[in-house]
């Protein structure tokens, strides 16, 4: 119980600090939303009118407190940048709510692909005595980790989209109009995200498995005559998976926060792309909530990892 | 470019005083539709080295076209939208009393004809009968009054269109006639009546969808994805539009745009880079036309050492615009020296001879020596990094300036930082960027009047201001035209800024589409585009 209270307090303090830092950052970076909206058509009168309309004429502290009060009441405000119709701006909640499913499904697919491929691959790799296979896997995983994400995105587009014609690049289908088509399109960006993660996870699992294999309990098991297979699957894997879970947690936190580069390359309207454009247009209400969302996700994922650890490893629970 | 008809219409109007539109509208509305579009591509003023021609064949009705656009929509309200990228889309949904035509003329839209009183202070608009809004309602005199009052700031005191500030009253004479009274003569005001007519009070109705009278009606907008419009079955120009549906899809990434064009998920995309145009022209139609922008190496006239006219002249001598054209414009751009679209033939003066289009290193060095900088100086060029064209131009310029001893470096900045630091606060030395012109000839010159809030180069010339005052006082376009030429000469003599190119706008169009029209203003007219019958 004490553990949970401590975690929740940490969560709240972190969110508060992050929101203040984001607000401060917005005060410091050059450029301002009024200039962004009015562009080169700005006249002093219109600038002033807009500043007043957005409440930007008030001192920063007052603005932050107002914003904070509203957020606590569940009112996330409206975007400075995106219109909903003729005379209303898009509510932040609606805007993010609309983009979130894209990122979440992409995350689910890419983590799914990663786990399905990386775990068997890592085990196979650790268990193999074949020097050649070991070498091939070594090179492949190294390469997959070294390719920059945007290039990988383009590579996947060319291979599956243009050469194999398995999907039409850029023909993103909204989940609202055709869910099947949506998932079909998402598989390819998910592959682009998963490739380096598979490399990393497989390497990680192999190394931790090999480390475990040199432990005392393995020697004991061997001396009792247990088969290598039994040792690997019954004893070693469970221990070797522990650090891998932390690692997977990191990956999940990363993709749920939005894969900025991949979303850009595949023209996916997700959280990552929204964040980039909101920052570049100084759309403060959107940026703040997105940053809080990302912070929240990261903390929660680590928390879940922590709990999982306790479930899987009784030694930690007892401490 | 010769084929570009300039704005005879307004000159004519100014000379003969006083009625408008009857001719041009009759033609565009009455004409056989296929005629409108077939003449389209040839009329578009494509330069000689055009890389493609739209397919010919019979026009068909129906179909959907997906158009890639580079920027997100900044507002769905036609009166407050400021981004050129938004206006080019809204052009399909909204219309004013008059609207721009491909040849630079104005044609009547919601108005059927108009006349101007002899003193130039009262505009009388006769409304076209039977024009319907997308909600099915007929356009009334009240709607027109409301729309103009809103733009002019007569409703709440904030003018949304600054040129319309001079409007003092909008009166309904009868249900098909509206009179607009201004307090000073401005022969260019007629261009401002291209601003949208919207239903009375619609800007204050909560949750109202954008409603206009244009060839397409608004269906939906999704941030970051795009905007969808459908055919306006009641459009007043008979036979238009051809397409049932147009989707404007936001694609910010150059690579993605190329891929999508190749894969056929978008059928039309404009403002191609030279590299894209070269690659795409192998498999699809790539059309070209002079764009409505003027690119320049803008110099802040208020900072050392650029406040010395000799230094600015030296920089202008050092520029090799032909080289920039080759490297950046693919050789298709028009080399310019003044702040006027070359397509506005009646007003443009070719001043390329003043400093030459190639580099004149000796002249530049001599001027620098006279100014006390025999060894050159350091110069920071702040460039918005989201525009590859300007970045590339800046890179070429840096090398050219090096030849005369000026040690220039590029500071790549984000667009928003540019808007704040360079454009609004004027805290910079030099920048490469382009200004978008509109069909109002004086638009690109007005900003260099020393007190203009848009004078971001801090150009201060008494002579210029004097002539500009004459422009404002001039009551005919002819008179204004002469002053505009003078203004351009002063701007060049004072070396206010180093204009470089009017870059060609290259558009990729799917092979089975035809009818795309170029405009001398920044719009993307989809009403004349059609699928060619197989």
Boltz contact constraints between the chains, C-beta under 6 A:
constraints:
  - contact:
      token1: [A, 30]
      token2: [B, 417]
      max_distance: 6.0
  - contact:
      token1: [A, 30]
      token2: [B, 420]
      max_distance: 6.0
  - contact:
      token1: [A, 30]
      token2: [B, 421]
      max_distance: 6.0
  - contact:
      token1: [A, 31]
      token2: [B, 416]
      max_distance: 6.0
  - contact:
      token1: [A, 31]
      token2: [B, 417]
      max_distance: 6.0
  - contact:
      token1: [A, 31]
      token2: [B, 420]
      max_distance: 6.0
  - contact:
      token1: [A, 32]
      token2: [B, 420]
      max_distance: 6.0
  - contact:
      token1: [A, 35]
      token2: [B, 419]
      max_distance: 6.0
  - contact:
      token1: [A, 35]
      token2: [B, 420]
      max_distance: 6.0
  - contact:
      token1: [A, 35]
      token2: [B, 424]
      max_distance: 6.0
  - contact:
      token1: [A, 36]
      token2: [B, 416]
      max_distance: 6.0
  - contact:
      token1: [A, 38]
      token2: [B, 82]
      max_distance: 6.0
  - contact:
      token1: [A, 39]
      token2: [B, 82]
      max_distance: 6.0
  - contact:
      token1: [A, 39]
      token2: [B, 83]
      max_distance: 6.0
  - contact:
      token1: [A, 41]
      token2: [B, 82]
      max_distance: 6.0
  - contact:
      token1: [A, 43]
      token2: [B, 162]
      max_distance: 6.0
  - contact:
      token1: [A, 43]
      token2: [B, 453]
      max_distance: 6.0
  - contact:
      token1: [A, 44]
      token2: [B, 453]
      max_distance: 6.0
  - contact:
      token1: [A, 49]
      token2: [B, 158]
      max_distance: 6.0
  - contact:
      token1: [A, 82]
      token2: [B, 223]
      max_distance: 6.0
  - contact:
      token1: [A, 83]
      token2: [B, 75]
      max_distance: 6.0
  - contact:
      token1: [A, 83]
      token2: [B, 76]
      max_distance: 6.0
  - contact:
      token1: [A, 85]
      token2: [B, 207]
      max_distance: 6.0
  - contact:
      token1: [A, 85]
      token2: [B, 208]
      max_distance: 6.0
  - contact:
      token1: [A, 85]
      token2: [B, 209]
      max_distance: 6.0
  - contact:
      token1: [A, 86]
      token2: [B, 76]
      max_distance: 6.0
  - contact:
      token1: [A, 86]
      token2: [B, 77]
      max_distance: 6.0
  - contact:
      token1: [A, 86]
      token2: [B, 208]
      max_distance: 6.0
  - contact:
      token1: [A, 86]
      token2: [B, 210]
      max_distance: 6.0
  - contact:
      token1: [A, 87]
      token2: [B, 203]
      max_distance: 6.0
  - contact:
      token1: [A, 168]
      token2: [B, 263]
      max_distance: 6.0
  - contact:
      token1: [A, 168]
      token2: [B, 265]
      max_distance: 6.0
  - contact:
      token1: [A, 169]
      token2: [B, 259]
      max_distance: 6.0
  - contact:
      token1: [A, 169]
      token2: [B, 263]
      max_distance: 6.0
  - contact:
      token1: [A, 170]
      token2: [B, 256]
      max_distance: 6.0
  - contact:
      token1: [A, 170]
      token2: [B, 260]
      max_distance: 6.0
  - contact:
      token1: [A, 170]
      token2: [B, 265]
      max_distance: 6.0
  - contact:
      token1: [A, 171]
      token2: [B, 265]
      max_distance: 6.0
  - contact:
      token1: [A, 264]
      token2: [B, 253]
      max_distance: 6.0
  - contact:
      token1: [A, 267]
      token2: [B, 256]
      max_distance: 6.0
  - contact:
      token1: [A, 269]
      token2: [B, 224]
      max_distance: 6.0
  - contact:
      token1: [A, 269]
      token2: [B, 225]
      max_distance: 6.0
  - contact:
      token1: [A, 282]
      token2: [B, 416]
      max_distance: 6.0
